[in-house]
């Protein structure tokens, strides 16, 4: 029997999300309806109501896979996409894309290096397959930066894969071009696969004025790379449950497709059609502009709130994505018990946050940290923070410290 650790963040969301009055834990950009989607484009061919609802294209429609491939030519370059439609495999969300890629390539006696902190799936799934996982830890004191020297030190003769999350969940940090190039150089030297979860791409909303939009891992000319993505986060369509695996290497796509046969015949034709519409020009441009504007607006509100409570809240402002990782401390700078804080906050006010130590640190790391999702409708953020403000005034200093 395969044994796998409980998926802490998803279990937390399942337990608390339904009853949250102010859900500040949501990681998707503010969701849109199909009517909203139609309003973002002059095209009105969202769904063909005459189409028979058969399985449809097994790997995803040509239109959808072409539009997904085109996403990778939008990193500020005028060059063509590094992949074509036949290098894209459509899945039920990025969560299935990640699982399939890991299932296909990781097994007992393999060694995996995983960027950390990150979405638990990316290291717990390889562990469940019998692999040994080394955590490549971000530097909290250096704006969650990554040390390439540390990565080199983690390489072993049996290292099979380096797993990245760019932009990073939960910190909102990014890997820049030069860092990605260094990772590719290390992987190429040792013949290692790179798996990059890019589900929050291309929501780069807070780069410095002279900072380049980080390229996808697909853009470095290295064949042994896998990128996963989704309609859920940057594209506001979590409800259609659609993601993808992309790679310039046809052997990788064929291997993942072979594994996929056991879990999925095809995604629904309606979901495929909606996603293809959303990723078509000009709809995708309008949708991303809407979400980038919302990100910046809400991040400004959140930043002002943190400044107001600077004695209790510490953070590195996210560069991208939809989440912030915030440390809550007492007046002497000691971490509070983030699990009790999140539980008590929701029980008393209906404001939902995610505790970092339980959902990202296995109870050991990130004590005092909480993950907050800020790319929701503006009134959700404003109302939630106003309610949190009252809790900070009335109840915060009664919370226990982290053990």
C-alpha positions, 0 to 999 in steps of 0.5 A: 500500500502506498503511504502518503502524508496528509495534504495539510493545506488542502485539508485545512481549506476543506475544513474551514473554507465553506464556513468562512465569512471573509476568505483571505486564504483564497489563492485564485485570482478573483473568479469570473463567470462565463458572462464575465469571460464573454465581456472580455472578448469580442468573440462569442463562440464560448461553447458550441451548443450543437456539439455532441458531448463525446469524449472529444480530443484525448490530449486536448483540442488543437485550439486549446493546446495552441493557445497554451503553447502561445503563453510561453512567448509572452515573457517580454520577448518577440520570439516564437513560443519554445513549444508547439501544440503537440508539446502540450498535454491537457489535464484536470488542473495543475494538481493532476499535471504535477502528479502525472509528471512525478508519477511518470519519472520518480520511483524508489531509489531516486533522489529529488531536490525540491524548492522549499517552502512550496505546495506540499504535493511537490515533495510529499508525492515523490516521497510516497513513490519511495524517493528520498527528497532534499529540501532546497530551502529559501532564505527567509532573511534574504527575501526568500532568495535561493542559493545556487551553491546550496543546490549544487551541494544537494546533488547526488549520483542518483538525483533524478529531478529538481522541482521548482515553483516559480512564482513561489507559493506561499511567499510570492518570491520569484526565480530570476532569469540568471538564477533559472539559467544557473539551475539549468546549467547544473541540471544539464551538467548532471543530466537531471530533469527539471519540473517547474510548477508555474501555476502562478505564471504570468502574474508578475505584478510587482517587479522592480522597474528595471526587472525583467519578467522571469522566463518560463523554464521552457525557454532555456533550450534544455530538453529535460524540462517539464512545466505545469500550469493551470486556468485556476490561478492567474486566469480566474477559472478554477471551476473548469478544473483544467491544467497542462503539462508542457515540455519541448521534449516529445519523449516526456510528453509521450511518457506522461500521456501514457501514464495519463491514460490510467487516470483520464480519458479526456477533459470535458469538451465544455471545459476545453472550449471555455479554456480555449476561449479564455486563452485566445487573443484578445481575451487572455490579454484583457483577463491578465490586465484585469488580474494584474490591476487587481493584484496591485490594488489589493497589494497596496491595501495589504501593505498599508495594513501591515505597515499599520501593524508593523509591530506584529506583522513582518513580511517580504512583499511578493513579486508575483502570484496571489499569496503573501507569507506573513509572520505574526509576532508579539511586541518582543518579536516572538512568533505567535502560535499561528495555528491557534491564531488562525483557528481563533480568528475564524471562530470569532470573526469568520476571517480565514487564513492558512497557518504556515507551520501546519500547512507548509512546514510540517509543524516544524518550520515557519512558526508564526507565519500565515498565508494570505491570498490577496488577489480577490475582489477588492471588497473581500480584501477590504472587508476581511482586513477591517475585520482582522483589524478589530481582532488585532485590537481586541484579541491578538495579544491574548494569543499564545506564543509558538512552542 
